[in-house]
Amino acid sequence: WITLAADNSNLALAQDTMASAENSRRIVTRQMEVGTASAGDLSDAESVYQQARASVASYRTLVAQDKNALNLLAGETVPDSLLPGTLESLGDRSITLVPAGVSSSVLLRRPDIQEAEHNLKSANADIGAARANFFPSISLTASAGVGSDSLSSLFSHGIQVWSFAPSISLPLFTGGSNLAQLRYAEAEKKGLIATYEKTIQSAFKDVADALARRETLSEQLDAQNKYVAAEQKSLNIAMKSYQAGVGDYLSVLTAQRTLWSAQATLISLQQTDLENRITLWQSLGGGAS
């Protein structure tokens, strides 16, 4: 669904690009008529226009394929009313950010943790004791979309190594004392405990990874939006200079390509933003309460 929205955005950009290239071609033709443009300029303008045409055709194909994939997933033709438009039409609130103060207890709904606990229960484990010893009870988010200090303190060396920091009020896993509290003696049951602990670590890391990406995405999107606006101004200036006979067409081409590249990057970031929001909700087990 998000991929379709992104390809709709890319198609719209390609169509705008083609229209802009066609307009540039007309301008160059007029400049040739008054002797201020060369045949090379017209050839360059034609090349850009045809490239844009090919891009439009390519994205039309991708949009059609995306719709086919959704129809296959749904088992029927999805009505147009349920299909997304462009990413811009969705807005940044189509998938809300995770709120502040989300308790780590929501992770207990994750299928992988539930499976690990089910396996422990099958071995007559005390799940309450298992959670007390291995499951950090903390707040995951400090503000909307931002990880808490408590979450960060669960890891050392960035988010690569799991470590219970002293600031977390939790029993630590040391010297096998937790295994004794869980009343496990057999080696195979120790394996279940190790799997349970590793599953919990992976769950917290999934959340930490998604929140870390969330923080950088906001800054990237803001910078990219401003970059696109700046490049649009540069193109306008280059085109006006060319039409006035004081600038060359190469400057126009360079400005066009830089702008279109910046716009494509913005679409990619917008897609990543929405996908990150989905990933974050998934890592939390599908909810925040």
SEFIGU-281547 format. One record per residue (C-alpha): z, x, y; residue in one letter. Coordinates in steps of 0.25 Angstrom, whole numbers, padded with zeros to 4 digits, always signed. Example, Ala and Ser with C-alpha at 12.3 -4.5 7.8 and 13.67 -1.06 7.14 Angstrom:
# SEFIGU-281547
+0031+0049-0018A +0029+0055-0004S 
# end
This chain:
# SEFIGU-281547
+0000+0000+0000W +0004+0011+0010I -0009+0019+0005T -0017+0007+0008L -0011+0006+0022A -0013+0021+0024A -0028+0020+0020D -0030+0008+0029N -0025+0017+0040S -0034+0028+0036N -0046+0019+0036L -0042+0013+0050A -0042+0028+0055L -0055+0031+0048A -0061+0019+0055Q -0056+0022+0068D -0061+0037+0066T -0074+0032+0063M -0075+0023+0075A -0070+0035+0084S -0081+0044+0077A -0091+0033+0080E -0087+0032+0095N -0088+0048+0096S -0102+0048+0090R -0106+0038+0100R -0100+0046+0111I -0107+0059+0106V -0120+0052+0106T -0118+0048+0120R -0114+0062+0124Q -0127+0067+0117M -0135+0057+0126E -0130+0063+0139V -0131+0078+0133G -0116+0081+0132T -0115+0081+0117A -0123+0088+0106S -0129+0084+0093A -0118+0092+0086G -0108+0083+0093D -0115+0070+0088L -0116+0076+0074S -0101+0079+0074D -0098+0065+0079A -0107+0059+0068E -0100+0068+0057S -0086+0063+0062V -0091+0048+0061Y -0097+0049+0047Q -0084+0056+0042Q -0076+0044+0048A -0085+0034+0041R -0083+0041+0028A -0068+0041+0030S -0068+0026+0033V -0075+0024+0020A -0065+0032+0012S -0053+0025+0018Y -0060+0011+0015R -0061+0016+0000T -0046+0020+0000L -0042+0007+0006V -0049-0001-0004A -0043+0008-0015Q -0029+0006-0010D -0031-0009-0010K -0036-0008-0025N -0024+0000-0029A -0015-0011-0022L -0022-0022-0029N -0021-0015-0043L -0006-0013-0040L -0004-0027-0036A -0013-0033-0048G -0021-0041-0038E -0028-0040-0025T -0018-0038-0014V -0020-0047-0002P -0024-0040+0011D -0012-0047+0018S -0003-0038+0009L -0011-0025+0011L -0007-0015+0022P -0015-0012+0034G -0014+0002+0040T -0002+0010+0040L -0001+0007+0055E -0001-0008+0053S +0011-0007+0043L +0020+0000+0054G +0031+0010+0051D +0041-0002+0047R +0033-0008+0036S +0042+0000+0026I +0055+0002+0033T +0063+0015+0034L +0076+0016+0025V +0088+0012+0034P +0100+0021+0037A +0112+0022+0028G +0105+0019+0015V +0115+0021+0003S +0111+0030-0008S +0116+0019-0017S +0102+0013-0016V +0096+0024-0024L +0104+0018-0036L +0092+0008-0037R +0082+0019-0039R +0076+0017-0053P +0078+0031-0057D +0093+0031-0054I +0094+0018-0061Q +0087+0023-0073E +0096+0036-0073A +0109+0027-0072E +0104+0018-0083H +0103+0030-0092N +0117+0034-0088L +0122+0020-0091K +0115+0021-0105S +0123+0033-0108A +0136+0025-0103N +0137+0033-0090A +0147+0029-0079D +0136+0026-0068I +0147+0024-0057G +0152+0038-0060A +0137+0043-0061A +0134+0038-0047R +0148+0043-0042A +0145+0057-0047N +0130+0058-0044F +0125+0048-0034F +0127+0052-0019P +0132+0040-0012S +0127+0042+0002I +0118+0036+0013S +0104+0041+0012L +0099+0038+0026T +0105+0041+0039A +0095+0033+0047S +0082+0025+0044A +0073+0035+0036G +0082+0047+0038V +0090+0053+0027G +0105+0055+0028S +0113+0068+0029D +0120+0063+0016S +0107+0063+0009L +0103+0076+0014S +0116+0082+0009S +0113+0079-0005L +0102+0090-0005F +0102+0104-0002S +0090+0113+0001H +0083+0101+0008G +0081+0090-0002I +0078+0099-0014Q +0092+0101-0020V +0102+0090-0023W +0116+0094-0019S +0129+0085-0016F +0133+0090-0003A +0149+0090+0000P +0147+0080+0011S +0143+0069+0001I +0155+0062-0005S +0151+0063-0019L +0156+0069-0032P +0148+0082-0035L +0142+0085-0048F +0149+0098-0052T +0153+0104-0065G +0150+0092-0074G +0162+0084-0069S +0153+0073-0065N +0148+0073-0080L +0162+0071-0085A +0165+0060-0075Q +0152+0053-0081L +0158+0055-0095R +0146+0062-0100Y +0147+0072-0111A +0134+0072-0118E +0122+0081-0114A +0112+0069-0114E +0121+0061-0104K +0122+0073-0095K +0107+0073-0095G +0108+0058-0090L +0117+0062-0079I +0108+0074-0075A +0097+0064-0074T +0105+0054-0066Y +0109+0065-0056E +0095+0070-0055K +0090+0056-0052T +0100+0053-0041I +0096+0067-0035Q +0081+0063-0035S +0084+0049-0029A +0091+0055-0017F +0080+0066-0016K +0070+0055-0015D +0077+0049-0004V +0079+0062+0003A +0065+0066+0002D +0060+0052+0007A +0069+0053+0019L +0066+0067+0022A +0051+0063+0023R +0055+0051+0032R +0061+0060+0042E +0049+0068+0044T +0039+0057+0043L +0044+0050+0056S +0042+0063+0064E +0028+0065+0058Q +0024+0051+0061L +0028+0052+0076D +0022+0066+0077A +0009+0061+0071Q +0008+0049+0079N +0009+0057+0092K -0001+0067+0086Y -0011+0056+0084V -0009+0051+0098A -0011+0065+0104A -0024+0067+0096E -0030+0054+0101Q -0028+0059+0115K -0034+0072+0112S -0046+0065+0106L -0048+0056+0118N -0047+0068+0127I -0058+0075+0119A -0067+0063+0119M -0066+0061+0134K -0069+0075+0136S -0081+0075+0127Y -0086+0062+0134Q -0085+0069+0147A -0093+0081+0143G -0081+0091+0144V -0077+0091+0130G -0084+0095+0117D -0086+0085+0105Y -0079+0095+0096L -0066+0092+0103S -0068+0078+0101V -0070+0080+0086L -0058+0089+0085T -0049+0078+0092A -0055+0067+0083Q -0052+0074+0070R -0038+0078+0074T -0035+0064+0078L -0040+0058+0065W -0033+0068+0057S -0020+0065+0065A -0022+0050+0063Q -0024+0052+0048A -0011+0060+0047T -0004+0049+0054L -0008+0039+0044I -0004+0048+0032S +0010+0050+0039L +0011+0035+0041Q +0008+0033+0026Q +0018+0043+0022T +0028+0036+0031D +0027+0023+0024L +0027+0030+0010E +0039+0038+0013N +0046+0025+0017R +0042+0019+0003I +0047+0032-0004T +0060+0031+0003L +0063+0017-0001W +0059+0020-0015Q +0068+0032-0016S +0079+0023-0012L +0077+0013-0023G +0069+0003-0015G +0080-0001-0005G +0091+0004+0005A +0102-0005+0002S 
# end
